[in-house]
Structure formats: structure tokens, C-alpha cells
Amino acid sequence: MALKATIHRVQLQVADMDRHYYADHALTVAQHPSETDERMMVRLLAFALNADEALAFGRGVSTEDEPDLWRRDLTGEIEQWIQLGQPDEKSIRRACGRAGDVVIYTYSGHGAALWWESLAGKLATLENLTVFAIAPETVQALSGMAAKSMNLSATLQDDTVWLADGEQAVEITLERLKAATRQA
């Protein structure tokens, strides 16, 4: 018998000082049986970092042709492709060809550093690619906030995020490994 996804209901309040974006989002997050709390919380963090009314979660970790999150325009064109982890070079190039803006959030510490070291030179010419690293201890702290029902507030300013759930707050500093050289 196949295991079913765990459904999380999330009320996310976003205050993004850099983009002047302030909104509340009622999210339903399906956590695949093989997905850790850490990864699910990084998906929520990625949503907060890129929050938009048109931003949506992909079908999940078992779907290769879709990102973890994406934003499409009214014609169905992919404006933004957001991927977590350490995708391979071919997947990154394919995403950059399909979307106007591609963002990767890597979060496994030393493994992520080695992954980026092996790909940085090969991907330097991709003008629509941005790559961020999130410290593993931060991801561990985020996983402590995981629950079936969450009320989260995210405050963003200057590549720093404060994510709070009413009982605890986590300060997240993003390390920009590569910046896009053009915007979609």
C-alpha cells in the first residue's frame, strides 16, 4: 500500500521590505512521504522569499519535470522556476531555457558547497540563474516549527529573513552564490 502525503495547512503572513510586498497567504502544503520536515520548511521559506499571488507549489519531489515552486503568467508561460537542493547541470540548463527566472536554494552545508564548486564555472553564463545557500543549522531550526497547522510570519530585508510562529523565531541569512545578471 502506497503511503499518502501529509497535508499541512499554513497561514503565512509576508512582509517583504525589499520588494514592498505585504500579503497573507493561506497555503495547503502536501509533504511527500519521502520528504523531510527540513525540506518542507525550506519550501515554505522559498515561498516566503518569492511570495506572489501567482506563485504555486509543484506536484512534489517525485515529479522531475516540475520545480518545487513556480510562477506562471496568464498565458501559461513560466516566469519563475524555484528548485531546492542540488539539481544536476542538465536540469538547471533545461529550467533556464523554460523560465524567465530560475532560483535554486541549496541547504545541505558542505555537500552543497562541493556541489556548487563543481558547477559554478559551467553555469556562470546563465544570465537568469540565481543560487542561494541556507546554513544547515538554520534549516534544522526551521524544522522545529513544522506542524500540521502553522501560523507563520515572515519578515524579509536585505537577504535576511525572520520566520516566526508565535512561540519561536528563526533568523535566516541567505548566502548568494550566484546572482542573475538579467531579470525576466
Phi, psi and omega in degrees: 000132181285141176284145180262157177293149173269129182264130177243133175258125186231127169259113185243120177257122183246129172235097182257100183293329183289319182262357184055048179244122182225115183201160173253138180233128173262109187247145169245118184246121177267120179262112179301146180305331181270357182272132179281162174299324180301311182294319179299319180290329174293324175299316178295320176299315179299322176298312181300320182293332185239019188312136181196151180298332182266357181288134182221154175283145173286181183285350174126180187295340183270004182250113184283328186276001181236149176281176175290324175218153175205158177234125179247153175273183184293341178270355181097355178293142181276115178275320183220136181238120182241124183237145177252154173093221185227072180294156180281167184302317182299316179296320180294315179297320179297317178298318180295332176281335183266335187236153178289329184220128179238129179233131177243132174246114178253147191213022184251026173065238185300320178300320178293322178297316178295318178302311183292321178302322181284338184250342188308311181295322181289333184255004184301330184276353180283104187288340184254020182252131173235137181231131177239149172245139177243130183297138182301326179292330176292316179297321177298318178296321178298320183298335177293346179268351184296131177203164180295330177231124183230140172243104186241147171235135180239127175243125185240134174198127174055053179060019174238140181232140171245118179248125184229151178237014180097331179253326181218160177226142179238129175267127183241120175252125181268137173259118181278112179274327178209135177254142174297143179263354172217151178255144181289000000 
